[in-house]
Amino acid sequence: MAVTESVAEGAYGEERAVHEGILRRQSARESAARTYARALPIVPVRARGLTIEGADGRRYLDCLSGAGTLALGHNHPVVLEAIRRVLDSGAPLSVLDLATPVKDAFITELFRTLPPGLADRARVQFCGPAGTDAVEAALKLVRTATGRTGMLAFTGAYHGMTAGAMAASGGAGDVRVARLPYPQDYRCPFGIGGPRGAELAARWTESLLDDPKSGVPLPAGMIVEPVQGEGGVIPAPDDWLRRMRGITAERSVPLIADEIQTGVGRTGAFWAVEHSGVTPDVMVLSKAIGGSLPLAVVVYRDDLDAWQPGAHAGTFRGNQLAMAAGTATLAHVRENGLAERAATLGARMLAQLRQLQSAFPCVGDVRGRGLMIGIELVDPESEATGPGEDFFAGDHQAAAEAHRATPAPHRADPELAAAVQRECLHRGLIVELGGRHAGVVRLLPPLTISDEQAAAVMDRLADAVAAAAGRRQDRGRRHRAPDNLLPGHG
């Protein structure tokens, strides 16, 4: 027995040395811009489904899923088989924008899934391989089609890291963007939440577009996430999204739905806009549509197809392996009802997390849709903040009364969120952080997660929250001196 234990310890020591060496070289050689690697110091070497195995021999439940890319989890058999078929066929792997049987099959399957009203008159543009490339293409498309230049986007949005996408996300860029309030209950910009807060957000949008002195000329388009992901997992209210559809349609402003993270069953419908029955003019798609490989497309109404040949191109828009993997993924999600499964399991997980919220004051809010879930962590000892009464001066008496009846949230606690993420990793669970203040723990498990795996995720997350909250309380007690040790009590 002693010999066996000694051999096992030696093997673990070698694995650990390999693990640490790779991380050390990464730190020395890669850009300071790396992000996930800082919070998740693991070295994946094998993966299947929900599970990742690191170079150090540890196993993890992956609820990051490539930031939502892996709808079927790691190395799903149908995806691997689709890739092998292309490799074994001798087909070219990169073909620019030439027609191929692989591409034809992908477009056919993609159009089969599109929201009613779009599929029968849709065009598709393959662009660069990342979601931000699809956003740039969509912005260019609507500017070309309308002859206008400005864009409407929303607070808390995230659309990518290239110039136009960053401008739409609240950063600098060469696209003039008017920022609109995105409704939410917990941190409502009007301090109300619920239907009344969403109504005020819609009226704000209408006023901005219709007031000749607003400083916002009629824009080329509006871009919206049906669920804000990086913004903190905030689902758009269905009625509000229908209002946005009506507002834009009445003013001939193309509506762009960013379904890069929400698409392919993630939210409990194949496309998140289907929850509200909205048919956008343009959809930007990436992540899960490539079946784990890089692929991005813009799907849009045919009357917007005003581009000249070569107006938007890209070398790697003909990735045949990604198209084959994407076709297999889209078909598997559709044929096996995985969107419906995500809706059912996601509702169950949200209910369990709300029990966690009732047990820990530091869990300020639990929200999400399907298997796109967020847990916002707060400092329960901080002063609750929200708009003052003077915000509701004038004829907004009903809004003021609703504001007084709505408890203001506590300050977000990004340090605690980071501590929960570390505690999760220590317990073999990989989670993402997001939100305006990086105080939201995000879950994006694959749609193939089993009930047993979901229970394990919930157990590990609850344990991590308890551990992080307990350490925070212990640290607070140490920092507060007992009365008999304060000046005048000695």
DAQUI-V727950 format. One record per residue. N is the residue number from 1. RES is the residue in one letter. SS is DSSP state (H for helix, E for strand, - for the rest). OMEGA is omega in radians with two decimals (999 if undefined). Layout:
N_RES_SS_OMEGA + N_RES_SS_OMEGA
This chain:
1_M_-_-3.13 + 2_A_H_3.14 + 3_V_H_3.14 + 4_T_H_3.13 + 5_E_H_3.14 + 6_S_H_3.11 + 7_V_H_3.14 + 8_A_H_3.13 + 9_E_H_3.12 + 10_G_H_3.12 + 11_A_H_3.12 + 12_Y_H_3.12 + 13_G_H_3.11 + 14_E_H_3.11 + 15_E_H_-3.13 + 16_R_H_3.13 + 17_A_H_3.09 + 18_V_H_3.13 + 19_H_H_-3.08 + 20_E_H_3.11 + 21_G_H_3.13 + 22_I_H_3.12 + 23_L_H_3.13 + 24_R_H_3.13 + 25_R_H_3.08 + 26_Q_H_-3.12 + 27_S_H_-3.10 + 28_A_H_-2.96 + 29_R_H_-3.07 + 30_E_-_-3.07 + 31_S_-_3.03 + 32_A_-_-3.14 + 33_A_-_-3.11 + 34_R_-_-3.02 + 35_T_-_-3.06 + 36_Y_H_-3.08 + 37_A_H_-3.13 + 38_R_H_-3.11 + 39_A_H_-3.07 + 40_L_-_-3.09 + 41_P_-_3.10 + 42_I_-_3.14 + 43_V_-_-3.11 + 44_P_E_3.08 + 45_V_E_3.08 + 46_R_E_3.13 + 47_A_E_3.05 + 48_R_E_3.11 + 49_G_E_-3.13 + 50_L_-_-2.91 + 51_T_E_3.02 + 52_I_E_3.01 + 53_E_E_-3.13 + 54_G_E_3.12 + 55_A_-_3.12 + 56_D_-_3.11 + 57_G_-_3.14 + 58_R_-_3.13 + 59_R_E_-3.07 + 60_Y_E_2.94 + 61_L_E_-2.98 + 62_D_E_3.06 + 63_C_-_2.97 + 64_L_-_3.05 + 65_S_H_3.13 + 66_G_H_-3.08 + 67_A_H_3.11 + 68_G_H_-3.10 + 69_T_-_-2.95 + 70_L_-_-3.13 + 71_A_-_-3.11 + 72_L_-_-3.11 + 73_G_-_-3.09 + 74_H_E_2.95 + 75_N_-_3.11 + 76_H_-_-3.08 + 77_P_H_-3.11 + 78_V_H_3.11 + 79_V_H_3.14 + 80_L_H_3.14 + 81_E_H_3.11 + 82_A_H_3.12 + 83_I_H_-3.14 + 84_R_H_-3.13 + 85_R_H_3.12 + 86_V_H_-3.14 + 87_L_H_-3.10 + 88_D_H_-3.08 + 89_S_H_-3.07 + 90_G_-_3.14 + 91_A_-_3.05 + 92_P_-_-3.07 + 93_L_-_3.13 + 94_S_E_-2.96 + 95_V_-_-3.09 + 96_L_-_3.12 + 97_D_-_3.11 + 98_L_-_3.09 + 99_A_-_3.07 + 100_T_-_3.05 + 101_P_H_-3.13 + 102_V_H_3.12 + 103_K_H_-3.14 + 104_D_H_3.12 + 105_A_H_3.13 + 106_F_H_-3.11 + 107_I_H_3.12 + 108_T_H_3.14 + 109_E_H_3.13 + 110_L_H_-3.12 + 111_F_H_3.12 + 112_R_H_-3.07 + 113_T_H_-2.98 + 114_L_-_3.12 + 115_P_-_3.10 + 116_P_-_-3.13 + 117_G_-_3.10 + 118_L_-_-3.03 + 119_A_H_-3.03 + 120_D_H_3.09 + 121_R_H_-3.05 + 122_A_E_2.91 + 123_R_E_3.13 + 124_V_E_3.08 + 125_Q_E_3.02 + 126_F_E_-3.09 + 127_C_-_3.06 + 128_G_-_-2.94 + 129_P_-_-3.07 + 130_A_-_-3.14 + 131_G_H_3.13 + 132_T_H_3.07 + 133_D_H_3.11 + 134_A_H_3.11 + 135_V_H_3.12 + 136_E_H_3.14 + 137_A_H_-3.13 + 138_A_H_3.10 + 139_L_H_3.11 + 140_K_H_-3.12 + 141_L_H_-3.06 + 142_V_H_3.07 + 143_R_H_3.10 + 144_T_H_-3.05 + 145_A_H_-3.06 + 146_T_H_-3.05 + 147_G_-_3.12 + 148_R_-_-3.00 + 149_T_-_-3.02 + 150_G_-_3.12 + 151_M_E_2.98 + 152_L_E_3.09 + 153_A_E_-2.95 + 154_F_E_3.05 + 155_T_-_-3.14 + 156_G_-_-3.07 + 157_A_-_2.94 + 158_Y_-_-3.11 + 159_H_-_3.10 + 160_G_-_-2.99 + 161_M_-_3.05 + 162_T_-_-2.90 + 163_A_H_-3.12 + 164_G_H_3.13 + 165_A_H_3.11 + 166_M_H_3.10 + 167_A_H_3.11 + 168_A_H_3.14 + 169_S_-_3.11 + 170_G_-_3.11 + 171_G_-_3.11 + 172_A_-_3.12 + 173_G_-_-3.08 + 174_D_-_3.09 + 175_V_-_3.10 + 176_R_-_-3.03 + 177_V_E_2.98 + 178_A_E_-3.05 + 179_R_E_-3.11 + 180_L_E_3.10 + 181_P_-_3.08 + 182_Y_-_-3.03 + 183_P_-_3.03 + 184_Q_-_-3.09 + 185_D_-_-2.94 + 186_Y_-_3.12 + 187_R_-_-3.13 + 188_C_-_3.14 + 189_P_-_3.11 + 190_F_-_3.10 + 191_G_-_-3.06 + 192_I_-_-3.07 + 193_G_-_3.09 + 194_G_H_-3.10 + 195_P_H_-3.12 + 196_R_H_3.09 + 197_G_H_3.11 + 198_A_H_3.12 + 199_E_H_3.11 + 200_L_H_3.10 + 201_A_H_3.12 + 202_A_H_3.12 + 203_R_H_3.10 + 204_W_H_3.14 + 205_T_H_3.13 + 206_E_H_-3.13 + 207_S_H_-3.13 + 208_L_H_-3.09 + 209_L_H_-3.00 + 210_D_H_-3.14 + 211_D_-_-3.11 + 212_P_-_3.12 + 213_K_-_-3.13 + 214_S_-_-3.08 + 215_G_-_-3.12 + 216_V_-_3.07 + 217_P_-_3.14 + 218_L_-_-3.01 + 219_P_-_3.08 + 220_A_-_-3.12 + 221_G_E_3.02 + 222_M_E_3.10 + 223_I_E_-3.05 + 224_V_E_2.99 + 225_E_-_3.08 + 226_P_-_2.93 + 227_V_E_3.08 + 228_Q_E_-3.10 + 229_G_-_3.13 + 230_E_-_3.11 + 231_G_-_3.06 + 232_G_-_3.13 + 233_V_-_-3.10 + 234_I_E_3.11 + 235_P_E_3.04 + 236_A_-_3.04 + 237_P_-_-3.07 + 238_D_H_-3.14 + 239_D_H_3.13 + 240_W_H_-3.14 + 241_L_H_3.05 + 242_R_H_3.07 + 243_R_H_3.12 + 244_M_H_3.09 + 245_R_H_3.14 + 246_G_H_-3.14 + 247_I_H_-3.11 + 248_T_H_-3.12 + 249_A_H_-3.13 + 250_E_H_-3.07 + 251_R_-_3.13 + 252_S_-_3.06 + 253_V_-_3.14 + 254_P_E_3.10 + 255_L_E_3.14 + 256_I_E_3.06 + 257_A_E_3.07 + 258_D_E_-3.12 + 259_E_-_-3.08 + 260_I_-_-3.14 + 261_Q_-_-3.05 + 262_T_-_-2.99 + 263_G_-_3.08 + 264_V_-_2.98 + 265_G_-_-3.02 + 266_R_-_-3.01 + 267_T_-_-3.11 + 268_G_-_2.93 + 269_A_-_-3.06 + 270_F_-_3.02 + 271_W_-_-3.01 + 272_A_H_3.12 + 273_V_H_-3.11 + 274_E_H_3.09 + 275_H_H_-3.10 + 276_S_-_-3.11 + 277_G_-_-3.10 + 278_V_-_2.99 + 279_T_-_3.14 + 280_P_-_3.06 + 281_D_-_-3.09 + 282_V_E_2.99 + 283_M_E_3.04 + 284_V_E_-2.99 + 285_L_E_3.04 + 286_S_-_-3.13 + 287_K_H_-2.97 + 288_A_H_-3.08 + 289_I_H_3.11 + 290_G_H_3.09 + 291_G_-_-3.14 + 292_S_-_3.12 + 293_L_-_-3.03 + 294_P_-_3.11 + 295_L_-_3.10 + 296_A_-_3.13 + 297_V_E_2.95 + 298_V_E_3.06 + 299_V_E_-3.04 + 300_Y_E_3.13 + 301_R_E_-2.98 + 302_D_H_-3.12 + 303_D_H_3.04 + 304_L_H_-3.02 + 305_D_-_-3.07 + 306_A_-_-3.12 + 307_W_-_2.95 + 308_Q_-_3.10 + 309_P_-_3.13 + 310_G_-_-3.10 + 311_A_-_3.05 + 312_H_-_-3.05 + 313_A_-_3.12 + 314_G_-_-3.06 + 315_T_-_-2.99 + 316_F_-_3.09 + 317_R_-_-3.13 + 318_G_-_-3.08 + 319_N_E_-3.04 + 320_Q_H_3.10 + 321_L_H_3.13 + 322_A_H_3.13 + 323_M_H_3.11 + 324_A_H_3.11 + 325_A_H_3.13 + 326_G_H_3.10 + 327_T_H_3.14 + 328_A_H_-3.13 + 329_T_H_3.14 + 330_L_H_-3.11 + 331_A_H_-3.11 + 332_H_H_3.11 + 333_V_H_-3.11 + 334_R_H_-3.03 + 335_E_H_-3.08 + 336_N_-_3.07 + 337_G_-_-3.07 + 338_L_H_3.06 + 339_A_H_3.10 + 340_E_H_3.09 + 341_R_H_3.11 + 342_A_H_3.12 + 343_A_H_-3.09 + 344_T_H_-3.10 + 345_L_H_3.12 + 346_G_H_3.11 + 347_A_H_3.12 + 348_R_H_3.13 + 349_M_H_3.10 + 350_L_H_3.12 + 351_A_H_3.11 + 352_Q_H_-3.14 + 353_L_H_3.09 + 354_R_H_2.98 + 355_Q_H_3.08 + 356_L_H_3.13 + 357_Q_H_-3.13 + 358_S_H_-3.11 + 359_A_H_-3.05 + 360_F_-_3.12 + 361_P_-_-3.13 + 362_C_-_3.05 + 363_V_E_-3.04 + 364_G_E_-3.08 + 365_D_E_3.03 + 366_V_E_-3.07 + 367_R_E_3.09 + 368_G_E_3.10 + 369_R_E_-3.09 + 370_G_-_-3.14 + 371_L_-_3.00 + 372_M_E_-2.87 + 373_I_E_3.10 + 374_G_E_3.09 + 375_I_E_-3.11 + 376_E_E_-3.12 + 377_L_E_-3.05 + 378_V_E_3.01 + 379_D_-_-3.04 + 380_P_-_3.12 + 381_E_-_3.11 + 382_S_-_3.10 + 383_E_-_3.08 + 384_A_-_-3.06 + 385_T_-_3.09 + 386_G_-_3.13 + 387_P_-_3.08 + 388_G_-_-3.12 + 389_E_H_-3.10 + 390_D_H_3.09 + 391_F_H_-3.05 + 392_F_H_-3.14 + 393_A_-_3.09 + 394_G_-_-3.01 + 395_D_-_-3.11 + 396_H_-_-3.09 + 397_Q_H_-3.13 + 398_A_H_3.11 + 399_A_H_3.13 + 400_A_H_3.12 + 401_E_H_3.09 + 402_A_H_3.12 + 403_H_H_-3.12 + 404_R_H_-3.11 + 405_A_H_-3.08 + 406_T_-_3.13 + 407_P_-_3.11 + 408_A_-_-3.11 + 409_P_-_3.01 + 410_H_-_3.14 + 411_R_-_3.08 + 412_A_E_-3.07 + 413_D_-_-3.12 + 414_P_H_3.12 + 415_E_H_3.11 + 416_L_H_3.10 + 417_A_H_3.11 + 418_A_H_3.10 + 419_A_H_3.09 + 420_V_H_3.11 + 421_Q_H_3.12 + 422_R_H_3.12 + 423_E_H_3.08 + 424_C_H_-3.12 + 425_L_H_3.11 + 426_H_H_-3.14 + 427_R_-_3.08 + 428_G_-_3.13 + 429_L_E_3.13 + 430_I_E_3.09 + 431_V_-_-3.11 + 432_E_E_2.98 + 433_L_E_3.10 + 434_G_E_-3.13 + 435_G_-_-3.10 + 436_R_-_-3.08 + 437_H_-_-3.12 + 438_A_-_-3.12 + 439_G_-_-3.09 + 440_V_E_3.01 + 441_V_E_-3.03 + 442_R_E_3.07 + 443_L_E_3.09 + 444_L_-_-3.09 + 445_P_-_3.06 + 446_P_-_-3.12 + 447_L_-_-3.14 + 448_T_-_-3.12 + 449_I_-_-3.13 + 450_S_-_3.08 + 451_D_H_-3.13 + 452_E_H_3.11 + 453_Q_H_3.11 + 454_A_H_3.10 + 455_A_H_3.11 + 456_A_H_3.10 + 457_V_H_-3.13 + 458_M_H_-3.14 + 459_D_H_-3.10 + 460_R_H_3.14 + 461_L_H_3.13 + 462_A_H_3.12 + 463_D_H_-3.14 + 464_A_H_3.11 + 465_V_H_3.13 + 466_A_H_-3.12 + 467_A_H_-3.11 + 468_A_H_3.12 + 469_A_H_3.11 + 470_G_H_3.11 + 471_R_H_3.11 + 472_R_H_3.13 + 473_Q_H_3.12 + 474_D_H_-3.14 + 475_R_H_3.11 + 476_G_H_3.12 + 477_R_H_3.13 + 478_R_H_-3.10 + 479_H_H_3.12 + 480_R_-_-3.12 + 481_A_-_3.06 + 482_P_-_-3.10 + 483_D_H_-3.05 + 484_N_H_3.10 + 485_L_H_3.12 + 486_L_-_3.11 + 487_P_-_-3.14 + 488_G_-_-3.13 + 489_H_-_-3.08 + 490_G_-_999
